[in-house]
Amino acid sequence: MQHVTVLGTGVLGAQIIFQSAYRGKDVVAYDISDQILAALPQRFELLKQYYRQDLSDVTEAKLEAAIARIRATSDLADAVHDADIVIEAIPERLDIKQSTWEQVSKFAPPTTVFCTNSSTLLPSAIAPFTDRPERFLALHFANSIWKNNTAEVMMQPKTDPGVFDQVVTFAEEIGMVPIRLYKEQPGYVLNSLLVPLLNAAAGLWVRDIASIEDIDATWRIATGAPLGPFQIFDVVGMMTPYNLSKDSPDPGRRAFAERLKKDYIDNGWLGRDSGRGFYDYHK
Ligand SMILES: NC(=O)c1ccc[n+]([C@@H]2O[C@H](COP(=O)([O-])OP(=O)(O)OC[C@H]3O[C@@H](n4cnc5c(N)ncnc54)[C@H](O)[C@@H]3O)[C@@H](O)[C@H]2O)c1
């Protein structure tokens, strides 16, 4: 799969575009307007900085070669007409995803493989809106894909196993470690493991069972993990757990959201990227 089209050039789309091109693929970047596409060079400059900083074998020649392999367009037919694989990273709204895939189905060759990068929507809810459910599946990246390089490849009931294998190979070709999910699972593997851990830590804290530091130390020392759950909250940022917990039917989760807001968010302590979250990163 040499010809790659990425739909959506936001946070994740830009990363998938750049990483695929960096690993030698010819990439078409699609977004809904030329105005939005005009922001791409700026996103690539930032990504180039991260690659220089985080990867050991980066050269300017490799970074420039990646840029040269990327073409941008706001014409969907033009974007997908010779794609081997289309990867969709557009907003997390089922209606937008469904209508976009309906359109893509009209313009893509019958052999093109379709992947969604959705974090929370199941691919089986989108597959019927394509003309090829057997060639549709999830390919889910983690943020900062050049270093957090898992790619969760997840079947839906209609996915052809041969297509699944092709996408696993593609993920490897662009430098990812493929994680194979043979059945649909909300949250994939990562969040199926991580969310219960984070919720349990939050529960221990709001019930004043133990301190943040001791909860983290327990997890690190007893399992050998590099980060404890509150250090992970700091990496994720406070807004995501807040938004996911504030309207929960579980009173414990709502209490967690309230305390997050009062003690952290209202002070501007939004996590590691803001310099302070559960821990102070200024030091
Ligand atoms: N941000 C993350 O950490 C992360 C991680 C893994 C997966 N994801 C998934 O990736 C997808 C995109 O998330 P994001 O954070 O990059 O979002 P984003 O808001 O940063 O980017 C979305 C992009 O899609 C474009 N867009 C809007 N409507 C469109 C349409 N109809 N057709 C094509 N493009 C359209 C927007 O202009 C924007 O450039 C979501 O499904 C999300 O669940 C996000």
The ligand as a MOL file (V3000), in Angstrom:
LIG
                    3D

  0  0  0     0  0            999 V3000
M  V30 BEGIN CTAB
M  V30 COUNTS 44 48 0 0 0
M  V30 BEGIN ATOM
M  V30 1 N -6.4300 13.6650 19.4850 0
M  V30 2 C -6.0750 12.4610 19.8930 0
M  V30 3 O -5.2890 12.3030 20.8470 0
M  V30 4 C -6.5920 11.2320 19.1690 0
M  V30 5 C -5.9510 10.0030 19.3840 0
M  V30 6 C -6.3950 8.8670 18.6870 0
M  V30 7 C -7.4780 8.9720 17.8240 0
M  V30 8 N -8.1030 10.1780 17.6520 0 CHG=1
M  V30 9 C -9.2520 10.2300 16.7220 0
M  V30 10 O -8.8600 10.9040 15.5390 0
M  V30 11 C -9.9770 11.5990 14.9940 0
M  V30 12 C -9.6050 13.0620 14.8140 0
M  V30 13 O -9.2360 13.6030 16.0590 0
M  V30 14 P -8.3020 14.8980 16.1420 0
M  V30 15 O -7.9500 15.0380 17.5610 0
M  V30 16 O -7.2360 14.8410 15.1030 0 CHG=-1
M  V30 17 O -9.3790 16.0320 15.7290 0
M  V30 18 P -9.1140 17.5230 15.2280 0
M  V30 19 O -10.3190 18.2740 15.6070 0
M  V30 20 O -7.7810 18.0020 15.6470 0
M  V30 21 O -9.0820 17.3790 13.6230 0
M  V30 22 C -10.1960 17.0560 12.8480 0
M  V30 23 C -9.9490 17.5180 11.4270 0
M  V30 24 O -10.9990 17.0430 10.5980 0
M  V30 25 C -11.3930 18.0840 9.7460 0
M  V30 26 N -12.7780 17.8560 9.3100 0
M  V30 27 C -13.9190 18.3010 9.8410 0
M  V30 28 N -14.9760 17.8180 9.1510 0
M  V30 29 C -14.4620 17.0820 8.1680 0
M  V30 30 C -15.0220 16.3510 7.1210 0
M  V30 31 N -16.3400 16.2610 6.9510 0
M  V30 32 N -14.1880 15.7150 6.2720 0
M  V30 33 C -12.8470 15.7850 6.4400 0
M  V30 34 N -12.2530 16.4700 7.4250 0
M  V30 35 C -13.0630 17.1130 8.2790 0
M  V30 36 C -11.2190 19.3490 10.5300 0
M  V30 37 O -11.1160 20.4650 9.6770 0
M  V30 38 C -9.9220 19.0430 11.2650 0
M  V30 39 O -8.7870 19.3930 10.4960 0
M  V30 40 C -11.1410 11.3620 15.9570 0
M  V30 41 O -11.9170 10.2880 15.4520 0
M  V30 42 C -10.4530 10.9660 17.2520 0
M  V30 43 O -11.2440 10.0820 18.0310 0
M  V30 44 C -7.6680 11.3060 18.2950 0
M  V30 END ATOM
M  V30 BEGIN BOND
M  V30 1 1 1 2
M  V30 2 2 2 3
M  V30 3 1 2 4
M  V30 4 1 4 5
M  V30 5 2 4 44
M  V30 6 2 5 6
M  V30 7 1 6 7
M  V30 8 2 7 8
M  V30 9 1 8 9
M  V30 10 1 8 44
M  V30 11 1 9 10
M  V30 12 1 9 42
M  V30 13 1 10 11
M  V30 14 1 11 12
M  V30 15 1 11 40
M  V30 16 1 12 13
M  V30 17 1 13 14
M  V30 18 2 14 15
M  V30 19 1 14 16
M  V30 20 1 14 17
M  V30 21 1 17 18
M  V30 22 2 18 19
M  V30 23 1 18 20
M  V30 24 1 18 21
M  V30 25 1 21 22
M  V30 26 1 22 23
M  V30 27 1 23 24
M  V30 28 1 23 38
M  V30 29 1 24 25
M  V30 30 1 25 26
M  V30 31 1 25 36
M  V30 32 1 26 27
M  V30 33 1 26 35
M  V30 34 2 27 28
M  V30 35 1 28 29
M  V30 36 1 29 30
M  V30 37 2 29 35
M  V30 38 1 30 31
M  V30 39 2 30 32
M  V30 40 1 32 33
M  V30 41 2 33 34
M  V30 42 1 34 35
M  V30 43 1 36 37
M  V30 44 1 36 38
M  V30 45 1 38 39
M  V30 46 1 40 41
M  V30 47 1 40 42
M  V30 48 1 42 43
M  V30 END BOND
M  V30 END CTAB
M  END
